[in-house]
């Protein structure tokens, strides 16, 4: 990842702020490099930054972090190709097990017990990410409102 | 939302324990009815977990869209100030 000018790494922040730090750093990066790109492309970049910062803050031994940081794009494309090929044969009803496997990144390659562990971990970081994003959005909206009041 | 998260983790542990219990041959012979009951609550738990994670994914998408719209309106200087302030708060 490209470094911004003032990244100090003398003291490592706690895990929660680690996630915030990664996400905000990605946001500045996106703002710097794509200031005039269309909205949907930027929102996709922000979404990817959200998942990457979750994965960076979590333990690298987790399957879901490895799936996000590593081969997620390849997995997704391979899965899309497989689904297009099997579209006509799709008559199986998906059980809740399968649904959960598809929701958690890397879930298709785990046994069920591991899947439950990973789900708990993934849900924790995901809810933390939602909280971070909500506070950033609230802050930015407050700033915009303040600017409008001044004008 | 945090209370909901702890509820899922606790239930997961219970579910794993009940799964292990159902694998033991004695409990299977003794309480077939209870095993069925446990299986029903396990599937309910799974569905609830799936819905929870799906909702979180949807929220991330929605918040990303709002963020990208807001980044449009903000200038560079105030954006960096906001970043520093958010970092200091968390």
Interface residues (C-beta under 8 A of the other chain):
Chain A: X16 X17 X20 X21 X24 X27 X28 X30 X31 X39 X40 X42 X43 X44 X45 X46 X47 X50 X51 X96 X97 X99 X100 X103 X104 X113 X116 X119 X120 X122 X123 X124 X126 X127 X129 X130 X131 X132 X133 X134 X135 X136 X137 X139 X140 X141 X143 X144 X147
Chain B: X1 X2 X5 X8 X9 X12 X15 X16 X19 X43 X46 X47 X49 X50 X52 X53 X54 X56 X57 X59 X60 X61 X63 X64 X65 X66 X67 X68 X69 X70 X71 X72 X73 X74 X76 X78 X79 X80 X82 X83 X85 X86 X87 X89 X90
